Amino acid sequence: MNGHTDHEAGTDRGPLSGLRVLDLATLFAGPLAATMLGDFGAEVVKVEHPAKPDPSRGHGPSKDGIGLWWKLLGRNKRTITLDLSRPGGRATLLRLAATADVIIENFRPGTLEKWDLGWEELSAANPRLVLARVTAFGQFGPYAHRPGFGTLAEAMSGFAAITGEPDSPPTLPPFGLADSIAGLATAYAVLAALRARDTSDRGQMIDMAIIEPILTVLGPQPLWYDQLGHVQPRTGNRSANNAPRNTYRTADGSWVAVSTSAQSIAERLMRLVGRPELIEEPWFATGADRARHADVLDEAVGTWIARHSRAEVLDAFEKAEAAVAPIQDVRDVMEDPQYAALDTLTTVADPELGPLRMQNVLFRLSATPGAIRWAGRPHGADTNAVLTELGLSDTEITTLRSEGAL
């Protein structure tokens, strides 16, 4: 353990301690942003519909009827229920908003306004409030009112078009890539808006479109097209910028990934695989020129790797100071010594399922570390406690329940 996680509730005050976040969002991008804020000390209150919980609770495998993805996404969040479309639910949310620093929501544009809970009403209840609105396409424009998910962003952005083998169909990622990138970007946007509030004393609205952050991650493609008319093709594991860069099968049936983004590493690799004469080729001097001769280089590297076991390959590459990594599945990841040293996959005590191994907080801060205080809690588990802290009496809470607002 190197001090960046503490699973005892309340024993670690992170750098965002004192901030209150209301997570009204569902599924992945918005809730992930709230998780990241909670990991570093923010008090996150997850607000779910009384009859329709966040669908992420039912996504993927479950154990004893309890969704495992939710244990990760719901960590460090207190959970309450509110039906925002009912008068009692609306009034209660406005009371909560008056105590909050941040609200994160991902309803389709116009939905909060339909319930009289738009920016006008929320900022009137709390002028210092930051409202992060996370949608597929943004709050305006021709697609704004369409339903959308991260998959559509992966398709629209150009990601799928460049992913896969040249003669194969465009390939979508088998996980929530665009949502996760948007979650990271939303957490960053919230912190930027809170920093601005330090000087203006006023909150503001964040318009986060899931189709946008993935474009930044895709790099200079628009610039290349704008200036050169260049359209990046699908190249499988190969790169147009350097070679050899691929996955290679070892003698014992494992796979390794090799990259040579630096010229010195490319040269070391050729010496390692017994082909030093290739270094003298005029085309070997730049990554782009090497990429145009990828067939020759892949044959040289692949033939050598195919004669050695994975352990032998990794050992030889390390001694040669060449860049290599095993192609690991989750079983390997759980046992990897570097991840173990970093405590990247840490153990969290959970009252429902017992010890859980999950990803730790995103980075290590030397002075004010983050912490996983608890894993995702049952639907509505903290409703009474949160509303009592808000000042509602038992009678008021009972009335809200009888009205179906809780």
TINUDREN-971457 format. One record per residue (C-alpha): residue number from 1; residue in one letter; x, y, z. Coordinates in steps of 0.05 Angstrom, whole numbers, plus 32768, in hexadecimal, padded with zeros to 4 digits. Example, Ala and Ser with C-alpha at 12.3 -4.5 7.8 and 13.67 -1.06 7.14 Angstrom:
<i->1	aa->a	xx->80F6	yy->7FA6	zz->809C>
<i->2	aa->s	xx->8111	yy->7FEB	zz->808F>
//
This chain:
<i->1	aa->m	xx->8000	yy->8000	zz->8000>
<i->2	aa->n	xx->801B	yy->8044	zz->7FEF>
<i->3	aa->g	xx->7FE9	yy->8070	zz->8012>
<i->4	aa->h	xx->7FB9	yy->8084	zz->7FDB>
<i->5	aa->t	xx->7F7C	yy->805C	zz->7FF3>
<i->6	aa->d	xx->7F59	yy->8057	zz->8035>
<i->7	aa->h	xx->7F1B	yy->802D	zz->803A>
<i->8	aa->e	xx->7F05	yy->8044	zz->807F>
<i->9	aa->a	xx->7ECB	yy->8074	zz->8075>
<i->10	aa->g	xx->7EDB	yy->80BA	zz->808C>
<i->11	aa->t	xx->7F24	yy->80AF	zz->809D>
<i->12	aa->d	xx->7F40	yy->80D0	zz->805F>
<i->13	aa->r	xx->7F2F	yy->8118	zz->804C>
<i->14	aa->g	xx->7F42	yy->811F	zz->8003>
<i->15	aa->p	xx->7F50	yy->815F	zz->7FDD>
<i->16	aa->l	xx->7F06	yy->8166	zz->7FC9>
<i->17	aa->s	xx->7EED	yy->815D	zz->8010>
<i->18	aa->g	xx->7EB7	yy->8190	zz->801E>
<i->19	aa->l	xx->7E9A	yy->818E	zz->7FD8>
<i->20	aa->r	xx->7E54	yy->8172	zz->7FD0>
<i->21	aa->v	xx->7E41	yy->8151	zz->7F8D>
<i->22	aa->l	xx->7DFB	yy->813A	zz->7F79>
<i->23	aa->d	xx->7E00	yy->8102	zz->7F46>
<i->24	aa->l	xx->7DBE	yy->8102	zz->7F1F>
<i->25	aa->a	xx->7DDD	yy->80DE	zz->7EE3>
<i->26	aa->t	xx->7DD6	yy->8096	zz->7ECC>
<i->27	aa->l	xx->7E02	yy->8062	zz->7EAB>
<i->28	aa->f	xx->7E49	yy->8077	zz->7EA0>
<i->29	aa->a	xx->7E65	yy->80BB	zz->7E8D>
<i->30	aa->g	xx->7E43	yy->80E8	zz->7EC0>
<i->31	aa->p	xx->7E45	yy->80B5	zz->7EF9>
<i->32	aa->l	xx->7E8F	yy->80A6	zz->7EEC>
<i->33	aa->a	xx->7E9F	yy->80F0	zz->7EF2>
<i->34	aa->a	xx->7E7B	yy->80F1	zz->7F36>
<i->35	aa->t	xx->7EA1	yy->80B2	zz->7F4B>
<i->36	aa->m	xx->7EE4	yy->80D4	zz->7F3C>
<i->37	aa->l	xx->7ED0	yy->8111	zz->7F65>
<i->38	aa->g	xx->7EBA	yy->80E3	zz->7F9E>
<i->39	aa->d	xx->7EFC	yy->80BD	zz->7F9B>
<i->40	aa->f	xx->7F20	yy->80FD	zz->7FAF>
<i->41	aa->g	xx->7EF3	yy->8110	zz->7FE9>
<i->42	aa->a	xx->7EB5	yy->8131	zz->7FCC>
<i->43	aa->e	xx->7E74	yy->811C	zz->7FEE>
<i->44	aa->v	xx->7E4B	yy->80FD	zz->7FB5>
<i->45	aa->v	xx->7E01	yy->80F2	zz->7FBC>
<i->46	aa->k	xx->7DE6	yy->80C4	zz->7F86>
<i->47	aa->v	xx->7D9E	yy->80D5	zz->7F75>
<i->48	aa->e	xx->7D77	yy->809D	zz->7F54>
<i->49	aa->h	xx->7D2E	yy->8095	zz->7F3F>
<i->50	aa->p	xx->7D07	yy->806D	zz->7F74>
<i->51	aa->a	xx->7CEE	yy->8039	zz->7F43>
<i->52	aa->k	xx->7D24	yy->803D	zz->7F0C>
<i->53	aa->p	xx->7D6A	yy->8039	zz->7F2A>
<i->54	aa->d	xx->7DA8	yy->804B	zz->7F02>
<i->55	aa->p	xx->7DAB	yy->8016	zz->7ECB>
<i->56	aa->s	xx->7DF5	yy->800C	zz->7EDA>
<i->57	aa->r	xx->7DDE	yy->7FE3	zz->7F17>
<i->58	aa->g	xx->7DC7	yy->7FAE	zz->7EE6>
<i->59	aa->h	xx->7DFF	yy->7FB3	zz->7EB2>
<i->60	aa->g	xx->7E2C	yy->7F77	zz->7EAA>
<i->61	aa->p	xx->7E35	yy->7F3C	zz->7EDA>
<i->62	aa->s	xx->7E17	yy->7F3C	zz->7F1F>
<i->63	aa->k	xx->7E23	yy->7F13	zz->7F5E>
<i->64	aa->d	xx->7DEA	yy->7F00	zz->7F8D>
<i->65	aa->g	xx->7DBE	yy->7F30	zz->7F64>
<i->66	aa->i	xx->7DED	yy->7F6B	zz->7F71>
<i->67	aa->g	xx->7E0B	yy->7F8D	zz->7F34>
<i->68	aa->l	xx->7E57	yy->7F8E	zz->7F37>
<i->69	aa->w	xx->7E62	yy->7FC9	zz->7F08>
<i->70	aa->w	xx->7E39	yy->7FF4	zz->7F38>
<i->71	aa->k	xx->7E68	yy->7FE2	zz->7F71>
<i->72	aa->l	xx->7E9F	yy->8006	zz->7F4A>
<i->73	aa->l	xx->7E76	yy->8040	zz->7F2D>
<i->74	aa->g	xx->7E4F	yy->804C	zz->7F6C>
<i->75	aa->r	xx->7E89	yy->804D	zz->7F9C>
<i->76	aa->n	xx->7E90	yy->8088	zz->7FCC>
<i->77	aa->k	xx->7E48	yy->809C	zz->7FBE>
<i->78	aa->r	xx->7E0D	yy->80A1	zz->7FEE>
<i->79	aa->t	xx->7DCE	yy->8089	zz->7FCB>
<i->80	aa->i	xx->7D89	yy->80AA	zz->7FD0>
<i->81	aa->t	xx->7D49	yy->80A6	zz->7FA7>
<i->82	aa->l	xx->7D21	yy->80E0	zz->7F8B>
<i->83	aa->d	xx->7CEE	yy->80E5	zz->7F54>
<i->84	aa->l	xx->7D00	yy->8129	zz->7F37>
<i->85	aa->s	xx->7CC0	yy->812C	zz->7F0D>
<i->86	aa->r	xx->7C94	yy->812F	zz->7F4C>
<i->87	aa->p	xx->7C8B	yy->8171	zz->7F73>
<i->88	aa->g	xx->7CA8	yy->8153	zz->7FB3>
<i->89	aa->g	xx->7CE4	yy->8138	zz->7F8E>
<i->90	aa->r	xx->7CF0	yy->817A	zz->7F6B>
<i->91	aa->a	xx->7CEB	yy->81A2	zz->7FAB>
<i->92	aa->t	xx->7D1B	yy->8172	zz->7FCE>
<i->93	aa->l	xx->7D4E	yy->8176	zz->7F96>
<i->94	aa->l	xx->7D4D	yy->81C2	zz->7F9A>
<i->95	aa->r	xx->7D5A	yy->81BD	zz->7FE5>
<i->96	aa->l	xx->7D94	yy->818E	zz->7FD6>
<i->97	aa->a	xx->7DAE	yy->81BC	zz->7F9F>
<i->98	aa->a	xx->7DB1	yy->81F5	zz->7FD1>
<i->99	aa->t	xx->7DE3	yy->81CC	zz->7FF9>
<i->100	aa->a	xx->7E0B	yy->81B1	zz->7FBE>
<i->101	aa->d	xx->7E48	yy->81C9	zz->7F97>
<i->102	aa->v	xx->7E3D	yy->819E	zz->7F59>
<i->103	aa->i	xx->7E04	yy->817B	zz->7F35>
<i->104	aa->i	xx->7E14	yy->8148	zz->7EFE>
<i->105	aa->e	xx->7DDA	yy->8134	zz->7ED1>
<i->106	aa->n	xx->7DD1	yy->8111	zz->7E8E>
<i->107	aa->f	xx->7D88	yy->8118	zz->7E7D>
<i->108	aa->r	xx->7D77	yy->8129	zz->7E35>
<i->109	aa->p	xx->7D79	yy->8175	zz->7E2A>
<i->110	aa->g	xx->7D38	yy->8195	zz->7E42>
<i->111	aa->t	xx->7D27	yy->815E	zz->7E75>
<i->112	aa->l	xx->7D3C	yy->8185	zz->7EB3>
<i->113	aa->e	xx->7D1A	yy->81C3	zz->7E97>
<i->114	aa->k	xx->7CD9	yy->819B	zz->7E8E>
<i->115	aa->w	xx->7CDB	yy->818D	zz->7ED9>
<i->116	aa->d	xx->7CEB	yy->81D6	zz->7EE8>
<i->117	aa->l	xx->7D30	yy->81C1	zz->7EFF>
<i->118	aa->g	xx->7D59	yy->81E3	zz->7EC9>
<i->119	aa->w	xx->7D95	yy->8210	zz->7ED1>
<i->120	aa->e	xx->7D69	yy->824C	zz->7EE2>
<i->121	aa->e	xx->7D48	yy->8229	zz->7F1D>
<i->122	aa->l	xx->7D86	yy->8205	zz->7F36>
<i->123	aa->s	xx->7DB3	yy->8242	zz->7F33>
<i->124	aa->a	xx->7D7D	yy->826B	zz->7F56>
<i->125	aa->a	xx->7D7C	yy->8238	zz->7F8E>
<i->126	aa->n	xx->7DC9	yy->823C	zz->7F91>
<i->127	aa->p	xx->7DEF	yy->8270	zz->7F69>
<i->128	aa->r	xx->7E31	yy->824C	zz->7F78>
<i->129	aa->l	xx->7E19	yy->820A	zz->7F59>
<i->130	aa->v	xx->7E3F	yy->81E9	zz->7F20>
<i->131	aa->l	xx->7E10	yy->81C1	zz->7EF3>
<i->132	aa->a	xx->7E32	yy->818E	zz->7EC6>
<i->133	aa->r	xx->7E05	yy->8177	zz->7E8E>
<i->134	aa->v	xx->7E1F	yy->8138	zz->7E6C>
<i->135	aa->t	xx->7DFC	yy->8122	zz->7E2C>
<i->136	aa->a	xx->7E0E	yy->80FC	zz->7DED>
<i->137	aa->f	xx->7E0B	yy->8139	zz->7DBE>
<i->138	aa->g	xx->7E0A	yy->8177	zz->7DEA>
<i->139	aa->q	xx->7DD3	yy->81A8	zz->7DFD>
<i->140	aa->f	xx->7DC8	yy->81C5	zz->7DB8>
<i->141	aa->g	xx->7DD1	yy->81B5	zz->7D6E>
<i->142	aa->p	xx->7DAB	yy->8188	zz->7D3E>
<i->143	aa->y	xx->7DB8	yy->8147	zz->7D65>
<i->144	aa->a	xx->7DAE	yy->8163	zz->7DAC>
<i->145	aa->h	xx->7D6A	yy->8142	zz->7DB8>
<i->146	aa->r	xx->7D7D	yy->80FE	zz->7D9D>
<i->147	aa->p	xx->7D88	yy->80C5	zz->7DCE>
<i->148	aa->g	xx->7DD1	yy->80B1	zz->7DCE>
<i->149	aa->f	xx->7E06	yy->8086	zz->7DEF>
<i->150	aa->g	xx->7E51	yy->8082	zz->7DEF>
<i->151	aa->t	xx->7E4F	yy->804E	zz->7DB7>
<i->152	aa->l	xx->7E34	yy->8084	zz->7D88>
<i->153	aa->a	xx->7E6E	yy->80B2	zz->7D9C>
<i->154	aa->e	xx->7EA0	yy->807B	zz->7D8D>
<i->155	aa->a	xx->7E80	yy->8074	zz->7D48>
<i->156	aa->m	xx->7E77	yy->80BF	zz->7D39>
<i->157	aa->s	xx->7EBB	yy->80D7	zz->7D51>
<i->158	aa->g	xx->7EE4	yy->80AD	zz->7D21>
<i->159	aa->f	xx->7EFC	yy->807C	zz->7D56>
<i->160	aa->a	xx->7EDA	yy->803F	zz->7D37>
<i->161	aa->a	xx->7EF0	yy->8053	zz->7CF1>
<i->162	aa->i	xx->7F3A	yy->804C	zz->7D03>
<i->163	aa->t	xx->7F33	yy->800F	zz->7D30>
<i->164	aa->g	xx->7F3B	yy->7FC9	zz->7D14>
<i->165	aa->e	xx->7F61	yy->7FA6	zz->7CDD>
<i->166	aa->p	xx->7F64	yy->7FC9	zz->7C99>
<i->167	aa->d	xx->7F37	yy->7F95	zz->7C78>
<i->168	aa->s	xx->7F08	yy->7F8D	zz->7CB3>
<i->169	aa->p	xx->7ECA	yy->7FB5	zz->7CC8>
<i->170	aa->p	xx->7ED1	yy->7FF3	zz->7CF4>
<i->171	aa->t	xx->7ED7	yy->7FDC	zz->7D3C>
<i->172	aa->l	xx->7EB4	yy->7FF7	zz->7D7A>
<i->173	aa->p	xx->7ED6	yy->7FEF	zz->7DBE>
<i->174	aa->p	xx->7EBA	yy->7FB8	zz->7DEB>
<i->175	aa->f	xx->7EB4	yy->7FE8	zz->7E26>
<i->176	aa->g	xx->7E9C	yy->802F	zz->7E34>
<i->177	aa->l	xx->7ED5	yy->8055	zz->7E16>
<i->178	aa->a	xx->7EB2	yy->8097	zz->7E01>
<i->179	aa->d	xx->7E8A	yy->8098	zz->7E42>
<i->180	aa->s	xx->7EC9	yy->808E	zz->7E6C>
<i->181	aa->i	xx->7EEF	yy->80C5	zz->7E48>
<i->182	aa->a	xx->7EB3	yy->80F3	zz->7E51>
<i->183	aa->g	xx->7EB1	yy->80E1	zz->7E9B>
<i->184	aa->l	xx->7EFA	yy->80F6	zz->7EA3>
<i->185	aa->a	xx->7EEC	yy->8136	zz->7E7C>
<i->186	aa->t	xx->7EAF	yy->8146	zz->7EA6>
<i->187	aa->a	xx->7ED6	yy->813F	zz->7EE8>
<i->188	aa->y	xx->7F0A	yy->816E	zz->7ECA>
<i->189	aa->a	xx->7ED3	yy->819F	zz->7EB4>
<i->190	aa->v	xx->7EB4	yy->819F	zz->7EF9>
<i->191	aa->l	xx->7EF7	yy->81B0	zz->7F1A>
<i->192	aa->a	xx->7F02	yy->81E8	zz->7EE7>
<i->193	aa->a	xx->7EBD	yy->8205	zz->7EF6>
<i->194	aa->l	xx->7ECA	yy->8200	zz->7F41>
<i->195	aa->r	xx->7F0C	yy->8224	zz->7F39>
<i->196	aa->a	xx->7EE9	yy->825B	zz->7F12>
<i->197	aa->r	xx->7EB6	yy->8260	zz->7F4B>
<i->198	aa->d	xx->7EEF	yy->826F	zz->7F7B>
<i->199	aa->t	xx->7EF7	yy->82B3	zz->7F5A>
<i->200	aa->s	xx->7EB1	yy->82C2	zz->7F41>
<i->201	aa->d	xx->7E8A	yy->82A3	zz->7F7B>
<i->202	aa->r	xx->7E58	yy->828A	zz->7F47>
<i->203	aa->g	xx->7E4C	yy->8246	zz->7F2A>
<i->204	aa->q	xx->7E41	yy->8236	zz->7EE1>
<i->205	aa->m	xx->7E26	yy->8202	zz->7EB1>
<i->206	aa->i	xx->7E52	yy->81CE	zz->7E8F>
<i->207	aa->d	xx->7E3B	yy->81B2	zz->7E4B>
<i->208	aa->m	xx->7E5F	yy->8170	zz->7E41>
<i->209	aa->a	xx->7E51	yy->814B	zz->7E00>
<i->210	aa->i	xx->7E6A	yy->8103	zz->7E01>
<i->211	aa->i	xx->7E7B	yy->8108	zz->7DB6>
<i->212	aa->e	xx->7EB0	yy->813D	zz->7DC4>
<i->213	aa->p	xx->7EE6	yy->8125	zz->7DF6>
<i->214	aa->i	xx->7EF3	yy->80E6	zz->7DCE>
<i->215	aa->l	xx->7F07	yy->8113	zz->7D93>
<i->216	aa->t	xx->7F3E	yy->8132	zz->7DBD>
<i->217	aa->v	xx->7F58	yy->80ED	zz->7DD0>
<i->218	aa->l	xx->7F59	yy->80D9	zz->7D86>
<i->219	aa->g	xx->7F8F	yy->810D	zz->7D79>
<i->220	aa->p	xx->7F9F	yy->8138	zz->7D3C>
<i->221	aa->q	xx->7F71	yy->8116	zz->7D09>
<i->222	aa->p	xx->7F47	yy->8154	zz->7CFB>
<i->223	aa->l	xx->7F87	yy->817E	zz->7CF4>
<i->224	aa->w	xx->7FA5	yy->814B	zz->7CC4>
<i->225	aa->y	xx->7F66	yy->814C	zz->7C9A>
<i->226	aa->d	xx->7F5F	yy->8198	zz->7C9C>
<i->227	aa->q	xx->7FA7	yy->81A5	zz->7C86>
<i->228	aa->l	xx->7FB7	yy->8168	zz->7C5C>
<i->229	aa->g	xx->7F76	yy->8146	zz->7C4A>
<i->230	aa->h	xx->7F92	yy->8109	zz->7C6E>
<i->231	aa->v	xx->7F61	yy->80D4	zz->7C88>
<i->232	aa->q	xx->7F7F	yy->80A2	zz->7CB9>
<i->233	aa->p	xx->7F70	yy->805B	zz->7CA1>
<i->234	aa->r	xx->7F66	yy->801C	zz->7CCB>
<i->235	aa->t	xx->7FAA	yy->7FFD	zz->7CD6>
<i->236	aa->g	xx->7F9B	yy->7FC7	zz->7D0B>
<i->237	aa->n	xx->7FD3	yy->7FC6	zz->7D3F>
<i->238	aa->r	xx->8003	yy->7FEB	zz->7D11>
<i->239	aa->s	xx->8012	yy->8035	zz->7D14>
<i->240	aa->a	xx->8020	yy->8066	zz->7CDD>
<i->241	aa->n	xx->8052	yy->8088	zz->7D0B>
<i->242	aa->n	xx->8081	yy->8050	zz->7D1F>
<i->243	aa->a	xx->8093	yy->8007	zz->7D15>
<i->244	aa->p	xx->8099	yy->7FD2	zz->7D2C>
<i->245	aa->r	xx->8059	yy->7FDD	zz->7D54>
<i->246	aa->n	xx->802C	yy->7FA0	zz->7D59>
<i->247	aa->t	xx->8018	yy->7F63	zz->7D82>
<i->248	aa->y	xx->8042	yy->7F24	zz->7D7A>
<i->249	aa->r	xx->8036	yy->7EDC	zz->7D8E>
<i->250	aa->t	xx->806A	yy->7EBA	zz->7DBA>
<i->251	aa->a	xx->8080	yy->7E71	zz->7DB7>
<i->252	aa->d	xx->8053	yy->7E5E	zz->7DF2>
<i->253	aa->g	xx->8015	yy->7E7B	zz->7DD2>
<i->254	aa->s	xx->8013	yy->7EBE	zz->7DF7>
<i->255	aa->w	xx->8014	yy->7F03	zz->7DD7>
<i->256	aa->v	xx->803F	yy->7F40	zz->7DE3>
<i->257	aa->a	xx->8039	yy->7F88	zz->7DCA>
<i->258	aa->v	xx->8076	yy->7FAE	zz->7DB1>
<i->259	aa->s	xx->807D	yy->7FF8	zz->7DA4>
<i->260	aa->t	xx->80B8	yy->801F	zz->7D87>
<i->261	aa->s	xx->80A3	yy->8067	zz->7D8C>
<i->262	aa->a	xx->80EB	yy->807B	zz->7D9A>
<i->263	aa->q	xx->8122	yy->8070	zz->7D67>
<i->264	aa->s	xx->8153	yy->8056	zz->7D9B>
<i->265	aa->i	xx->8121	yy->8020	zz->7DB0>
<i->266	aa->a	xx->8116	yy->800B	zz->7D67>
<i->267	aa->e	xx->8161	yy->8002	zz->7D5F>
<i->268	aa->r	xx->8168	yy->7FDB	zz->7DA0>
<i->269	aa->l	xx->8130	yy->7FAD	zz->7D8A>
<i->270	aa->m	xx->8151	yy->7F9D	zz->7D47>
<i->271	aa->r	xx->8191	yy->7F8A	zz->7D6B>
<i->272	aa->l	xx->8169	yy->7F5F	zz->7D9C>
<i->273	aa->v	xx->8146	yy->7F37	zz->7D65>
<i->274	aa->g	xx->8187	yy->7F2D	zz->7D3E>
<i->275	aa->r	xx->8178	yy->7F5C	zz->7D04>
<i->276	aa->p	xx->81A9	yy->7F97	zz->7D10>
<i->277	aa->e	xx->81B3	yy->7F9F	zz->7CC5>
<i->278	aa->l	xx->816D	yy->7FBE	zz->7CC0>
<i->279	aa->i	xx->8185	yy->7FF9	zz->7CE9>
<i->280	aa->e	xx->81B2	yy->800C	zz->7CB0>
<i->281	aa->e	xx->8178	yy->8010	zz->7C7E>
<i->282	aa->p	xx->816B	yy->8059	zz->7C69>
<i->283	aa->w	xx->8121	yy->8051	zz->7C7A>
<i->284	aa->f	xx->8130	yy->803B	zz->7CC2>
<i->285	aa->a	xx->8141	yy->8082	zz->7CD8>
<i->286	aa->t	xx->80FA	yy->809C	zz->7CE4>
<i->287	aa->g	xx->80BC	yy->807D	zz->7D02>
<i->288	aa->a	xx->8090	yy->808E	zz->7CC6>
<i->289	aa->d	xx->80C2	yy->806E	zz->7C96>
<i->290	aa->r	xx->80C7	yy->8030	zz->7CC2>
<i->291	aa->a	xx->807B	yy->802C	zz->7CC2>
<i->292	aa->r	xx->807D	yy->8027	zz->7C76>
<i->293	aa->h	xx->80A9	yy->7FE9	zz->7C7E>
<i->294	aa->a	xx->807F	yy->7FCA	zz->7CB5>
<i->295	aa->d	xx->807B	yy->7F86	zz->7C91>
<i->296	aa->v	xx->80C7	yy->7F7E	zz->7C94>
<i->297	aa->l	xx->80CB	yy->7F94	zz->7CDC>
<i->298	aa->d	xx->8090	yy->7F6B	zz->7CF4>
<i->299	aa->e	xx->80AE	yy->7F2D	zz->7CD3>
<i->300	aa->a	xx->80F1	yy->7F3A	zz->7CF6>
<i->301	aa->v	xx->80D2	yy->7F45	zz->7D3B>
<i->302	aa->g	xx->809B	yy->7F12	zz->7D34>
<i->303	aa->t	xx->80C9	yy->7EDA	zz->7D1F>
<i->304	aa->w	xx->80F8	yy->7EE6	zz->7D5B>
<i->305	aa->i	xx->80BE	yy->7EEB	zz->7D8D>
<i->306	aa->a	xx->809E	yy->7EAC	zz->7D72>
<i->307	aa->r	xx->80DC	yy->7E84	zz->7D86>
<i->308	aa->h	xx->80D9	yy->7E9A	zz->7DCF>
<i->309	aa->s	xx->80A9	yy->7E93	zz->7E09>
<i->310	aa->r	xx->8086	yy->7ED0	zz->7E25>
<i->311	aa->a	xx->80B3	yy->7ED0	zz->7E62>
<i->312	aa->e	xx->80F1	yy->7ECD	zz->7E36>
<i->313	aa->v	xx->80D8	yy->7F05	zz->7E0A>
<i->314	aa->l	xx->80C8	yy->7F33	zz->7E44>
<i->315	aa->d	xx->810B	yy->7F24	zz->7E65>
<i->316	aa->a	xx->8133	yy->7F31	zz->7E25>
<i->317	aa->f	xx->810E	yy->7F71	zz->7E16>
<i->318	aa->e	xx->8119	yy->7F8B	zz->7E5D>
<i->319	aa->k	xx->8164	yy->7F7D	zz->7E58>
<i->320	aa->a	xx->8167	yy->7F9F	zz->7E14>
<i->321	aa->e	xx->813E	yy->7FDA	zz->7E2D>
<i->322	aa->a	xx->810B	yy->7FD0	zz->7DF6>
<i->323	aa->a	xx->80C1	yy->7FDF	zz->7E01>
<i->324	aa->v	xx->8094	yy->7FA3	zz->7E09>
<i->325	aa->a	xx->8057	yy->7F8F	zz->7E31>
<i->326	aa->p	xx->8031	yy->7F4D	zz->7E36>
<i->327	aa->i	xx->7FEA	yy->7F4D	zz->7E1A>
<i->328	aa->q	xx->7FC6	yy->7F42	zz->7E5C>
<i->329	aa->d	xx->7F7F	yy->7F2E	zz->7E6A>
<i->330	aa->v	xx->7F5D	yy->7F3F	zz->7EAC>
<i->331	aa->r	xx->7F7B	yy->7F01	zz->7ECD>
<i->332	aa->d	xx->7FC1	yy->7F1A	zz->7EBE>
<i->333	aa->v	xx->7FB0	yy->7F61	zz->7ED3>
<i->334	aa->m	xx->7F99	yy->7F49	zz->7F17>
<i->335	aa->e	xx->7FDD	yy->7F28	zz->7F22>
<i->336	aa->d	xx->800A	yy->7F5C	zz->7F00>
<i->337	aa->p	xx->8044	yy->7F71	zz->7F2F>
<i->338	aa->q	xx->8045	yy->7FB9	zz->7F17>
<i->339	aa->y	xx->7FFA	yy->7FC2	zz->7F23>
<i->340	aa->a	xx->8004	yy->7F9F	zz->7F66>
<i->341	aa->a	xx->803C	yy->7FD0	zz->7F79>
<i->342	aa->l	xx->8010	yy->800B	zz->7F68>
<i->343	aa->d	xx->7FD3	yy->7FEC	zz->7F8C>
<i->344	aa->t	xx->7FAD	yy->7FFB	zz->7F4B>
<i->345	aa->l	xx->7F7C	yy->7FC3	zz->7F5B>
<i->346	aa->t	xx->7F6C	yy->7FCA	zz->7FA4>
<i->347	aa->t	xx->7F3E	yy->7FA5	zz->7FD4>
<i->348	aa->v	xx->7F00	yy->7FC7	zz->7FEF>
<i->349	aa->a	xx->7ED5	yy->7FAB	zz->8028>
<i->350	aa->d	xx->7E8C	yy->7FA7	zz->8014>
<i->351	aa->p	xx->7E53	yy->7F95	zz->8044>
<i->352	aa->e	xx->7E2B	yy->7F73	zz->800D>
<i->353	aa->l	xx->7E60	yy->7F4A	zz->7FE9>
<i->354	aa->g	xx->7E9C	yy->7F49	zz->8016>
<i->355	aa->p	xx->7EE2	yy->7F5D	zz->7FFD>
<i->356	aa->l	xx->7EE1	yy->7F79	zz->7FB6>
<i->357	aa->r	xx->7F1D	yy->7F85	zz->7F88>
<i->358	aa->m	xx->7F14	yy->7FC2	zz->7F5C>
<i->359	aa->q	xx->7F3B	yy->7FFA	zz->7F3B>
<i->360	aa->n	xx->7F58	yy->802B	zz->7F6D>
<i->361	aa->v	xx->7F52	yy->8077	zz->7F68>
<i->362	aa->l	xx->7F6C	yy->8094	zz->7F27>
<i->363	aa->f	xx->7FAE	yy->80B1	zz->7F3E>
<i->364	aa->r	xx->7FD9	yy->80BA	zz->7F7C>
<i->365	aa->l	xx->7FDF	yy->80FE	zz->7F9F>
<i->366	aa->s	xx->8019	yy->8101	zz->7FD0>
<i->367	aa->a	xx->7FF9	yy->812F	zz->8003>
<i->368	aa->t	xx->7FAD	yy->8127	zz->7FFB>
<i->369	aa->p	xx->7FA0	yy->80E1	zz->7FE0>
<i->370	aa->g	xx->7F5D	yy->80C8	zz->7FC8>
<i->371	aa->a	xx->7F3A	yy->808D	zz->7FE8>
<i->372	aa->i	xx->7F04	yy->8059	zz->7FDB>
<i->373	aa->r	xx->7EDA	yy->8060	zz->8019>
<i->374	aa->w	xx->7EA4	yy->802D	zz->8004>
<i->375	aa->a	xx->7E8B	yy->8009	zz->7FC6>
<i->376	aa->g	xx->7E48	yy->8017	zz->7FA4>
<i->377	aa->r	xx->7E0E	yy->8015	zz->7FD6>
<i->378	aa->p	xx->7DC8	yy->7FFA	zz->7FCE>
<i->379	aa->h	xx->7D92	yy->8023	zz->7FAA>
<i->380	aa->g	xx->7D79	yy->805A	zz->7FD8>
<i->381	aa->a	xx->7DA2	yy->8042	zz->8014>
<i->382	aa->d	xx->7DAF	yy->8089	zz->802E>
<i->383	aa->t	xx->7D6E	yy->80AC	zz->801D>
<i->384	aa->n	xx->7D56	yy->80B5	zz->8065>
<i->385	aa->a	xx->7D9B	yy->80C9	zz->807F>
<i->386	aa->v	xx->7DA8	yy->80FD	zz->8048>
<i->387	aa->l	xx->7D63	yy->811C	zz->804C>
<i->388	aa->t	xx->7D65	yy->811E	zz->8098>
<i->389	aa->e	xx->7DA8	yy->8143	zz->8094>
<i->390	aa->l	xx->7D87	yy->8172	zz->8063>
<i->391	aa->g	xx->7D55	yy->8185	zz->8099>
<i->392	aa->l	xx->7D18	yy->815D	zz->8084>
<i->393	aa->s	xx->7CEF	yy->8140	zz->80BD>
<i->394	aa->d	xx->7CD9	yy->80F8	zz->80C1>
<i->395	aa->t	xx->7C93	yy->810F	zz->80B0>
<i->396	aa->e	xx->7CAB	yy->8133	zz->8071>
<i->397	aa->i	xx->7CD3	yy->80F6	zz->805B>
<i->398	aa->t	xx->7C97	yy->80C9	zz->8067>
<i->399	aa->t	xx->7C6A	yy->80F8	zz->803F>
<i->400	aa->l	xx->7C9C	yy->80F8	zz->8005>
<i->401	aa->r	xx->7C9D	yy->80AC	zz->8006>
<i->402	aa->s	xx->7C51	yy->80A8	zz->8006>
<i->403	aa->e	xx->7C4F	yy->80D8	zz->7FCA>
<i->404	aa->g	xx->7C80	yy->80AB	zz->7FA4>
<i->405	aa->a	xx->7CB5	yy->80E2	zz->7FA3>
<i->406	aa->l	xx->7CE8	yy->80B5	zz->7FC7>
//
